[in-house]
Amino acid sequence: MIPDLAFAALADPTRRAIIARLARGEASVGEIARPFAMSQPAVSHHLKVLEDSGLITRRIDGTRRPCRLADGALEEIEGWLSMLRRGLEANFDRLDGVLAEMAMEETSGKKE
């Protein structure tokens, strides 16, 4: 999976809704299209973008083309977000230290 393509695909709210639906299990194109006020070809386009990004897979089952989340697709995104979260937490920890130091200096200055 190419992370940039996955994030670009997930930028669209319809595609995020499709991913949320597929998180509950495999579904046909018709089942996926049902809650949306758009044509089935429009939903198929969204599915193609999700498939090209590596987030979903489709299989052939007679005349049906059921979709499911791709194995491991969301784990790569989760890993990237975890790395970002760790960096932000480290920044906040440093900020907490600076603010605590400033508060101590302010308290020390008022006592004198």
Secondary structure, DSSP 4 states (H G I P E B T S, - for coil): --HHHHHHHHTSHHHHHHHHHHTT--B-HHHHHTTSSS-HHHHHHHHHHHHHTTSEEE--BTTB--EEEPTTHHHHHHHHHHHHHHHHHHHHHHHHHHHHHHHHHHHHHHH-
